[in-house]
Amino acid sequence: MKYIPNLNNLTRIARSSAIRYIFFILLALLCGINHASAKKSILNSVKIILSTEYIITLTNGDIISGEVIEFVNSPEYGEGIKVETELGKATIYEDQIKSISQADDYYRHAARSLFLPTAYPIEDNHYVAASELLLASCGFGLFDFISVNAAHSFIPTDKLSGQIAYFNAKFTVFNGLIDEDLGNLAIAPGVNYASLGSGNEMWHLFTAISLDFGTTNISSNVFYKLKGGDLYSYRLDNNLWNFGYPDGAFGISFSIDKELTANGTHLFVELINGDLNNYKQTAIASGIRFANRSFAADFGLMVAGGYPLPIMQFFWTPF
Protein backbone atom coordinates (compact mmCIF):
# COMPACT_ATOMS: atom_id res chain seq x y z
CA MET A 1 0.00 0.00 0.00
CA LYS A 2 1.36 3.41 -0.98
CA TYR A 3 2.03 5.70 1.99
CA ILE A 4 0.44 9.13 1.79
CA PRO A 5 1.96 11.66 4.22
CA ASN A 6 -0.38 13.53 6.53
CA LEU A 7 -0.06 17.24 5.69
CA ASN A 8 -1.27 18.30 9.16
CA ASN A 9 1.51 16.25 10.76
CA LEU A 10 4.10 17.72 8.39
CA THR A 11 2.92 21.26 9.18
CA ARG A 12 3.03 20.52 12.91
CA ILE A 13 6.58 19.18 12.64
CA ALA A 14 7.70 22.25 10.63
CA ARG A 15 6.23 24.60 13.23
CA SER A 16 7.83 22.71 16.13
CA SER A 17 11.26 22.62 14.44
CA ALA A 18 11.17 26.34 13.62
CA ILE A 19 10.19 27.27 17.19
CA ARG A 20 12.96 25.08 18.66
CA TYR A 21 15.50 26.66 16.29
CA ILE A 22 14.59 30.20 17.36
CA PHE A 23 14.48 29.22 21.06
CA PHE A 24 18.08 27.94 20.96
CA ILE A 25 19.22 31.08 19.11
CA LEU A 26 17.56 33.22 21.83
CA LEU A 27 19.20 31.17 24.59
CA ALA A 28 22.61 31.56 22.96
CA LEU A 29 22.15 35.33 22.69
CA LEU A 30 21.11 35.70 26.33
CA CYS A 31 24.13 33.69 27.46
CA GLY A 32 26.42 35.78 25.26
CA ILE A 33 25.41 39.29 26.35
CA ASN A 34 28.51 41.27 27.20
CA HIS A 35 28.06 43.42 30.27
CA ALA A 36 29.83 46.75 30.08
CA SER A 37 31.66 46.06 33.32
CA ALA A 38 33.64 43.29 31.64
CA LYS A 39 36.46 45.49 30.41
CA LYS A 40 38.27 44.60 27.21
CA SER A 41 41.26 46.12 25.49
CA ILE A 42 39.51 47.77 22.56
CA LEU A 43 42.66 48.97 20.83
CA ASN A 44 44.19 45.49 21.01
CA SER A 45 41.04 43.74 19.77
CA VAL A 46 40.78 46.01 16.70
CA LYS A 47 43.75 46.12 14.34
CA ILE A 48 44.29 49.87 13.93
CA ILE A 49 45.85 50.85 10.61
CA LEU A 50 47.57 54.23 10.45
CA SER A 51 46.40 56.74 7.80
CA THR A 52 42.97 55.04 7.77
CA GLU A 53 39.64 56.70 8.59
CA TYR A 54 37.80 55.38 11.65
CA ILE A 55 34.48 56.00 13.35
CA ILE A 56 34.96 56.26 17.12
CA THR A 57 32.11 56.22 19.64
CA LEU A 58 33.16 57.66 22.99
CA THR A 59 31.87 56.52 26.38
CA ASN A 60 30.00 59.83 26.76
CA GLY A 61 28.00 59.11 23.57
CA ASP A 62 29.90 61.47 21.23
CA ILE A 63 30.95 60.15 17.82
CA ILE A 64 34.24 61.22 16.20
CA SER A 65 35.38 60.42 12.70
CA GLY A 66 38.88 60.95 11.36
CA GLU A 67 42.16 59.47 10.24
CA VAL A 68 44.33 57.74 12.85
CA ILE A 69 47.80 59.26 12.45
CA GLU A 70 49.69 58.11 15.54
CA PHE A 71 49.71 55.75 18.53
CA VAL A 72 50.31 57.32 21.95
CA ASN A 73 51.09 56.03 25.42
CA SER A 74 50.78 58.07 28.58
CA PRO A 75 51.95 57.01 32.08
CA GLU A 76 48.81 58.66 33.46
CA TYR A 77 46.11 57.72 30.92
CA GLY A 78 47.57 54.62 29.24
CA GLU A 79 47.39 53.71 25.56
CA GLY A 80 45.61 55.84 23.00
CA ILE A 81 45.52 57.15 19.45
CA LYS A 82 45.85 60.54 17.80
CA VAL A 83 43.15 61.31 15.24
CA GLU A 84 43.08 63.96 12.51
CA THR A 85 39.49 65.29 12.43
CA GLU A 86 37.83 68.14 10.52
CA LEU A 87 38.34 70.35 13.57
CA GLY A 88 41.97 69.42 14.13
CA LYS A 89 43.99 66.76 15.90
CA ALA A 90 42.52 64.93 18.92
CA THR A 91 44.19 62.51 21.33
CA ILE A 92 41.82 59.80 22.53
CA TYR A 93 42.73 57.28 25.22
CA GLU A 94 41.47 53.74 25.42
CA ASP A 95 39.26 54.24 28.49
CA GLN A 96 37.38 56.97 26.57
CA ILE A 97 36.52 54.64 23.67
CA LYS A 98 33.29 52.66 23.60
CA SER A 99 33.71 51.29 20.07
CA ILE A 100 35.89 51.89 17.03
CA SER A 101 35.64 50.63 13.48
CA GLN A 102 36.85 51.57 10.02
CA ALA A 103 34.61 54.05 8.24
CA ASP A 104 33.97 51.52 5.44
CA ASP A 105 32.65 49.04 8.02
CA TYR A 106 30.71 51.47 10.19
CA TYR A 107 27.35 50.01 11.20
CA ARG A 108 24.48 52.25 10.06
CA HIS A 109 21.44 50.12 10.87
CA ALA A 110 20.93 50.49 14.64
CA ALA A 111 17.63 52.35 14.08
CA ARG A 112 15.79 49.11 13.34
CA SER A 113 15.71 45.48 14.38
CA LEU A 114 14.42 42.89 11.92
CA PHE A 115 10.90 44.31 11.65
CA LEU A 116 10.23 47.01 14.24
CA PRO A 117 12.05 50.26 15.00
CA THR A 118 14.48 50.65 17.87
CA ALA A 119 14.69 53.92 19.82
CA TYR A 120 17.87 55.03 18.04
CA PRO A 121 17.44 57.74 15.38
CA ILE A 122 18.18 57.21 11.68
CA GLU A 123 20.12 60.52 11.62
CA ASP A 124 21.96 60.71 8.27
CA ASN A 125 21.77 56.96 7.62
CA HIS A 126 19.03 57.38 5.00
CA TYR A 127 18.18 54.20 3.11
CA VAL A 128 16.10 52.50 0.45
CA ALA A 129 15.17 48.84 0.82
CA ALA A 130 13.40 45.79 -0.57
CA SER A 131 11.82 43.08 1.58
CA GLU A 132 10.99 39.63 0.19
CA LEU A 133 11.41 41.38 -3.21
CA LEU A 134 7.74 42.42 -2.85
CA LEU A 135 7.91 45.41 -0.46
CA ALA A 136 9.80 48.62 -1.32
CA SER A 137 10.62 50.99 1.54
CA CYS A 138 12.71 53.99 2.47
CA GLY A 139 13.76 55.79 5.62
CA PHE A 140 15.38 59.10 6.46
CA GLY A 141 16.33 61.20 9.47
CA LEU A 142 15.73 64.85 10.32
CA PHE A 143 17.55 66.99 12.92
CA ASP A 144 19.21 63.91 14.46
CA PHE A 145 16.06 62.96 16.42
CA ILE A 146 13.19 62.55 13.89
CA SER A 147 13.06 59.28 11.93
CA VAL A 148 10.58 58.52 9.14
CA ASN A 149 9.95 55.19 7.39
CA ALA A 150 7.47 54.35 4.63
CA ALA A 151 6.78 51.28 2.48
CA HIS A 152 4.47 49.97 -0.22
CA SER A 153 4.15 46.46 -1.62
CA PHE A 154 4.24 45.37 -5.23
CA ILE A 155 2.46 42.04 -4.90
CA PRO A 156 1.68 40.61 -8.35
CA THR A 157 -2.10 41.05 -8.45
CA ASP A 158 -4.44 42.97 -10.69
CA LYS A 159 -6.17 44.63 -7.74
CA LEU A 160 -4.81 47.60 -5.83
CA SER A 161 -6.84 46.44 -2.82
CA GLY A 162 -4.33 43.61 -2.33
CA GLN A 163 -1.34 45.91 -1.70
CA ILE A 164 0.16 46.64 1.72
CA ALA A 165 1.52 49.99 2.90
CA TYR A 166 2.77 51.59 6.09
CA PHE A 167 4.15 54.85 7.44
CA ASN A 168 6.16 55.22 10.65
CA ALA A 169 7.53 58.28 12.45
CA LYS A 170 9.44 58.31 15.72
CA PHE A 171 11.02 61.05 17.83
CA THR A 172 14.13 60.15 19.83
CA VAL A 173 13.67 62.36 22.88
CA PHE A 174 16.64 60.91 24.78
CA ASN A 175 19.81 59.21 23.56
CA GLY A 176 22.74 59.22 25.91
CA LEU A 177 24.95 57.43 28.41
CA ILE A 178 23.16 56.86 31.72
CA ASP A 179 25.88 54.87 33.48
CA GLU A 180 29.14 53.16 32.56
CA ASP A 181 27.70 49.85 33.77
CA LEU A 182 24.19 50.27 32.31
CA GLY A 183 25.33 51.69 28.96
CA ASN A 184 23.56 53.97 26.50
CA LEU A 185 19.78 54.50 26.77
CA ALA A 186 17.48 55.78 24.01
CA ILE A 187 13.75 56.55 24.22
CA ALA A 188 11.52 57.32 21.23
CA PRO A 189 7.73 57.76 21.12
CA GLY A 190 6.11 57.53 17.69
CA VAL A 191 3.10 56.98 15.48
CA ASN A 192 2.41 54.25 12.92
CA TYR A 193 -0.11 53.89 10.09
CA ALA A 194 -0.65 50.60 8.24
CA SER A 195 -2.96 49.52 5.44
CA LEU A 196 -3.63 45.88 4.57
CA GLY A 197 -5.44 46.62 1.35
CA SER A 198 -8.61 48.61 0.79
CA GLY A 199 -10.64 49.23 3.95
CA ASN A 200 -8.09 47.63 6.30
CA GLU A 201 -6.44 50.63 7.90
CA MET A 202 -5.03 50.93 11.41
CA TRP A 203 -3.23 53.54 13.51
CA HIS A 204 -0.85 52.90 16.40
CA LEU A 205 0.94 54.95 19.02
CA PHE A 206 4.14 53.44 20.38
CA THR A 207 7.15 54.04 22.57
CA ALA A 208 10.50 52.39 21.85
CA ILE A 209 13.20 51.92 24.49
CA SER A 210 16.71 50.69 23.63
CA LEU A 211 19.71 49.88 25.80
CA ASP A 212 23.21 49.50 24.33
CA PHE A 213 25.66 47.18 26.13
CA GLY A 214 28.43 47.64 23.58
CA THR A 215 28.21 44.55 21.39
CA THR A 216 24.61 43.83 22.41
CA ASN A 217 21.52 46.01 22.00
CA ILE A 218 18.20 45.23 23.68
CA SER A 219 15.07 47.04 22.50
CA SER A 220 11.39 46.98 23.40
CA ASN A 221 8.29 48.57 21.88
CA VAL A 222 5.01 49.14 23.68
CA PHE A 223 2.25 50.02 21.22
CA TYR A 224 -1.42 50.92 21.40
CA LYS A 225 -3.92 50.44 18.56
CA LEU A 226 -5.56 53.82 18.33
CA LYS A 227 -8.17 53.31 15.60
CA GLY A 228 -9.08 51.40 12.48
CA GLY A 229 -11.79 48.88 13.39
CA ASP A 230 -12.05 45.54 15.15
CA LEU A 231 -12.39 43.10 12.25
CA TYR A 232 -10.29 42.86 9.07
CA SER A 233 -10.58 40.96 5.81
CA TYR A 234 -7.56 40.79 3.55
CA ARG A 235 -8.13 39.55 0.01
CA LEU A 236 -5.44 38.61 -2.48
CA ASP A 237 -6.99 37.53 -5.76
CA ASN A 238 -9.29 34.62 -4.79
CA ASN A 239 -7.82 34.11 -1.31
CA LEU A 240 -9.47 35.66 1.75
CA TRP A 241 -8.13 35.95 5.32
CA ASN A 242 -10.32 37.18 8.20
CA PHE A 243 -8.91 38.21 11.58
CA GLY A 244 -9.81 40.32 14.59
CA TYR A 245 -7.69 43.14 15.96
CA PRO A 246 -9.72 45.45 18.25
CA ASP A 247 -9.17 49.14 18.78
CA GLY A 248 -7.63 49.81 22.19
CA ALA A 249 -5.40 46.71 22.07
CA PHE A 250 -1.99 46.93 23.70
CA GLY A 251 0.98 45.06 22.25
CA ILE A 252 4.64 44.65 23.10
CA SER A 253 7.83 43.54 21.39
CA PHE A 254 11.35 42.62 22.46
CA SER A 255 14.46 42.32 20.31
CA ILE A 256 18.09 41.40 20.91
CA ASP A 257 20.78 42.55 18.48
CA LYS A 258 24.10 40.78 19.04
CA GLU A 259 27.20 41.95 17.16
CA LEU A 260 29.10 38.88 16.02
CA THR A 261 31.98 40.61 14.22
CA ALA A 262 33.31 44.16 14.16
CA ASN A 263 32.76 44.40 10.40
CA GLY A 264 28.96 44.41 10.63
CA THR A 265 27.67 40.86 11.16
CA HIS A 266 24.76 40.83 13.63
CA LEU A 267 22.45 38.16 15.03
CA PHE A 268 18.84 38.99 15.94
CA VAL A 269 15.97 37.51 17.89
CA GLU A 270 12.67 39.39 17.93
CA LEU A 271 9.39 38.63 19.73
CA ILE A 272 6.23 40.54 18.75
CA ASN A 273 2.75 40.41 20.28
CA GLY A 274 0.07 42.60 18.70
CA ASP A 275 -2.57 42.13 21.40
CA LEU A 276 -1.72 41.12 24.96
CA ASN A 277 -5.23 39.66 25.33
CA ASN A 278 -4.61 37.26 22.45
CA TYR A 279 -1.52 35.03 22.60
CA LYS A 280 -2.23 33.85 19.05
CA GLN A 281 -1.18 37.28 17.77
CA THR A 282 2.42 36.53 18.67
CA ALA A 283 5.30 36.11 16.24
CA ILE A 284 8.93 35.23 16.86
CA ALA A 285 11.77 35.81 14.42
CA SER A 286 15.48 35.14 14.24
CA GLY A 287 17.93 36.25 11.60
CA ILE A 288 21.43 37.33 10.70
CA ARG A 289 22.45 40.66 9.18
CA PHE A 290 25.50 41.28 7.01
CA ALA A 291 26.27 45.00 6.76
CA ASN A 292 28.85 47.56 5.79
CA ARG A 293 28.61 51.31 5.39
CA SER A 294 26.64 51.15 2.12
CA PHE A 295 24.68 47.91 2.18
CA ALA A 296 22.94 45.43 4.49
CA ALA A 297 21.20 42.10 3.96
CA ASP A 298 18.96 40.25 6.44
CA PHE A 299 18.22 36.52 6.24
CA GLY A 300 16.23 34.52 8.73
CA LEU A 301 13.04 32.78 9.77
CA MET A 302 9.80 34.01 11.32
CA VAL A 303 7.05 31.96 12.94
CA ALA A 304 3.68 33.74 12.81
CA GLY A 305 0.27 32.17 13.23
CA GLY A 306 2.01 28.85 13.72
CA TYR A 307 3.59 28.91 10.25
CA PRO A 308 7.31 29.38 9.42
CA LEU A 309 8.03 32.21 7.00
CA PRO A 310 11.41 33.11 5.43
CA ILE A 311 13.00 36.54 5.94
CA MET A 312 14.95 38.24 3.13
CA GLN A 313 15.62 42.00 3.25
CA PHE A 314 18.12 44.27 1.48
CA PHE A 315 19.02 47.82 2.54
CA TRP A 316 21.06 50.38 0.62
CA THR A 317 22.57 53.39 2.46
CA PRO A 318 24.40 55.30 -0.29
CA PHE A 319 24.08 58.80 1.19
Order of alpha helices (4+ residues) and beta strands (2+ residues): alpha-alpha-beta-beta-beta-beta-beta-beta-beta-beta-beta-beta-beta-beta-beta-beta-beta-beta-beta-beta-beta-beta
